[in-house]
Amino acid sequence: MMQAMITTVAGLIIGIPAYVGYNLLVARVTKVVQKMESRSIEFMDLLDSPAK
């Protein structure tokens, strides 16, 4: 019984920070993708505009 509790606690100690880290990385990647999409739209608008 005690070994199961120790294993569960160890799993939570490892799992919770890993989950938080994963969510932080996903948020950063999402931010980068949104910037890339925005800049590519700006670039496409520039290509689409008539020459002056």
Protein Blocks (a to p, Z undefined) as FASTA:
>chain_A
ZZmmmmmmmmmmmmmmmmmmmmmmmmmmmmmmmmmmmmmmmmmmmmmpccZZ
